[in-house]
């Protein structure tokens, strides 16, 4: 990728126009320090500038939403420390998972709690479920949703239609609602 042009916008910061021979369309990416506009193979700078101008208001809106989300911590400043969370998770999450699995007729091989910062939970092909101890920072109904989500992966190891149908069956057709709500929470960085 090579830089075609860099300008400074008073509201958005640095705007970098880059050519990428593998890109198939014009793309706008919002970054912490500004915006990158990707120019595809066969594209040109003037079309990229027009594309950006046409989408500038949308970019400002998205950037403002991202900044608002960053400025408002999902869990507040008084969350428990990681050592406490790890201990509590080790005591409570395996029991909660076992109870939900039994109530819904699922089986799994084992459960692990760990400090995962990229996902709330996962399920291996060997039916081992790993849970982030940060789950304990979520409301109880979302903890239950994540546990059910991972238990459904013991049956379907993908996010295909059969997986979502099974999850809907066990959440009273609320899997998409819970999934959307879960996206408003973020695993802490510290």
N, C-alpha and C positions, 0 to 999 in steps of 0.2 A: 504494500500500500504506500502510495506517495502522496504527500500533501500538495494540494493544488492552490489553496489560499487559506489564510488565517485572518480573521477580523475579531474585533472586540465589540460586543454588544453591551449597552449600558444595563440592560436587565438580565441577560442570560450569560454574560461573561464571554469567554473565548469561544468562537465558532470556527471549527476546523473543517474544511472541505477536503476529503481524501478520495483518491481514486483507488478502487479495488477491482482488479480484473476478474475476480471470482463472483462478485456481486451480480445479481440479476435485476435489481431494481434500486431506486434511490431510497436510502434509509436514513432516518434521523435517530440518533442515540443521545439521550440526555445523560450527562456525566456530572460528577461532583463539581468540576471546575468549568463547566460549559457544555457545549453541544458539538457532536461530530456528525457531519453529513457525508454519507458514503455515496460516491458516484460510481455507477456500475460500468462494466465493460461496454464500450460504445456510447457512453453518456458524456455529457460535457458540463462545464462549470456554469454556464449561463442557465441551463435547464435546472441544475442543482440549486442555484440561487433562487430561481422562481419557485421551485418546489418548497424550499425552506420558507420563503416569504408567505406562501399560501398556507403553510401549516404553523406559522410562528405563534399564533394565539393558542393553538392546541398545545404546543410545546410549553408555553408559559403556564397553562393550566395544569399539565402533568407535573411539571417541575414544582409548582406550588403545593400540589397534593403530596408529592414525595417529601418535600421539606417539612410539611405539617406533620406527616407520619414520623419523621425522624425527631422532630421537636417534642412530640408527645410520647413518652415512653409507654409501652403497652402494659408494663407491670408496675410502674411507679418506682420511686427511689428507695422505698423501704422493703424491698424484697429480701427474703432470707439469703444468707451466704451459701456458697456452693457446697461446702462441707456438710452443712445441715441438710440441704436439699438432697445430696447424694445418700445420706443415711436414711432420711425419711423415705426416699424413693425405693431404696432397697427393702425397706420394711413393708411399704404399702402397695406399690405397683404390682408386684407378682401376685399378691392376694386379690387385688381388684381384677387383674387379668384372668385369674383362675375362676373367680366368681362369674364374670361375664362369659367366659368360654363355656362354663357349665350351663349357665342359663340359656345360651343360644345354641348349644350343641356342637361347639368347635373343639378341636384337639390341636395341641402344639407340642413340640418336643421340650423346649426349655425357654426361659426368659432371662434377659440380661438388662440391667440398668446401667447407663453410662452417660458421660458428659458429651452428648452429641449436640453440636451447634448448627448442624445443617438440616436435620430432620427430626421430627417429633418421635418417629418410630420407624422400624423396618422389620421385614420378615425374610429370612433366608429360604432357599429352596429345601433346606432340611427342617423347616418349620421351627426355627429358632427365632424368637421375637426379641428384638432389641428396642429398648425404650429410653428416650432422653429423660434425665431426671428433671429437666426444665418443664416437663409435662405438669408437674405439681403446681406450676404457676398459673395454669389454665383453670377456667371454671369447670366444675365437675362434669357437666354434660359434654364438654369438649374432650375431657380426658376419656370418658366412656366412648365417645365417637372415635378417637384415635385408636383405642384398644380394639374396638370392633373393626375398624379399617384394617388393622394388622391381622386380626383373626381371619378376616375374609381373604387375605392373601395366602392363608394356609390352604385355601381351596383354589383360588385363581391368582397366579403369580404375575399379574399384569393389571392394567387399568382399563381393560376392555369392557364392552357392554355387559358381559356376564358378571364381571366383578361388581360393577355399579348396581346391577339388578339385585345381586345378593346383599350388598351393603344397604340398599334401599329397603329390602325385605326386613332387615334387622334394625333399621333406624326409623321405621314408620314412614318411609318415603321422604326422609329429611336429609339424606346424605349430602345433597348439593347445598342445602341451607347451612348445614354444619360446616361443610368444606369452605364456604364463603366466609363464615364467621371466623373460622380458624385462621384464615389468611390475614385477619386484622391483628393477629398476635405475632410477635417476632421473638425468636430465641435471643436472650440477652447477649451482648458482645463481651461482657466482662466475665 
